Amino acid sequence: MKANQSQSQSDGTVVEQRAQVDGLTVFVVSNKVTVPIHDNSMPTYEETVDIHAAVTTNLNGTGRGDGTGLTQAEADQASGGN
């Protein structure tokens, strides 16, 4: 999406900046996946995920993407500070 494109909320309201979308928080996560031996089987995904908050946190500690990125401080708080 180009930076100057408008975006729509779920109710159809068009907003100019993603920061205007109430409750929007962007996370980057990963988890382990086991690839099946047989082509007709589905992959198996681990239940736990790793949050990569460094990707969505600016150097000054604020959320990237007009403040919509999950910050490292928010991720630490959510995980109990670990």
N, C-alpha and C positions, 0 to 999 in steps of 0.2 A: 504494500500500500504506500503510495506517495505521501510525503509529509503534509502536503497541502490539501489532501482529500478530506471531505467531510465524512463523519462516521455516524451510524444510527444506533440509538438505544433500542432496547427490546420493545418499547412502545411505539417505535417509529420516529421518535423525535431525533432530528438531525443535530449533531453537535460538531463544532469546529475543532475542538481539542479533546483527546482521549481523557484528559484529567477531569473533564466535565461529566464523565460517565460515573455516576454514583456507585461506589462499592467495587470498582474495577481494580483488581490487583493481579499483576502478571507474575507467575512463578515459572522457573525452569527446574525441572526435576528429571531424574533418571532412575531406572531400576534394572535389575538383572533379568535377562530373558534367556530361557533355554530353547534353542532351536531344535525342532523335532528331527528325528532320523529319517522318518518317512515323509514324503511330499504331501500326503493327504492328511497329515496331523497339524494341529494348531500349536503355535509356540506357547510355552508356559512362562508366565510373568510372576516374579516374586511380589509378595504383598507390600513389602516395605519399599519406600522411595527415598532417594537422597535429594535434598533441596540444595540447589546451587545458587544461593542468594548473592554471591559475588558477581554473578552475571547481571543481576537486576538492581545492584546497588551502585550509585555514583561514588566517586572517591570522597566526596564530602559527607557521605552517609545517607543521602536522600535517595528515594527511589528513582530509577531511570524511567524514561518514557513519560515525561511530564508528571512525575511523582507516582505513577501507577505501578512501578516495579516493587516487588517484595524486597525490603531492606534486610541486611544482615542482622540488625537489631531485632526486627520483627520475627525473623526466622529463629533467632536464639530464644526469644521470649516464648514462641509457640512450642519449642522443643524443651522448655524448662531450663534454658540457659546452658545446655550442653553443647 
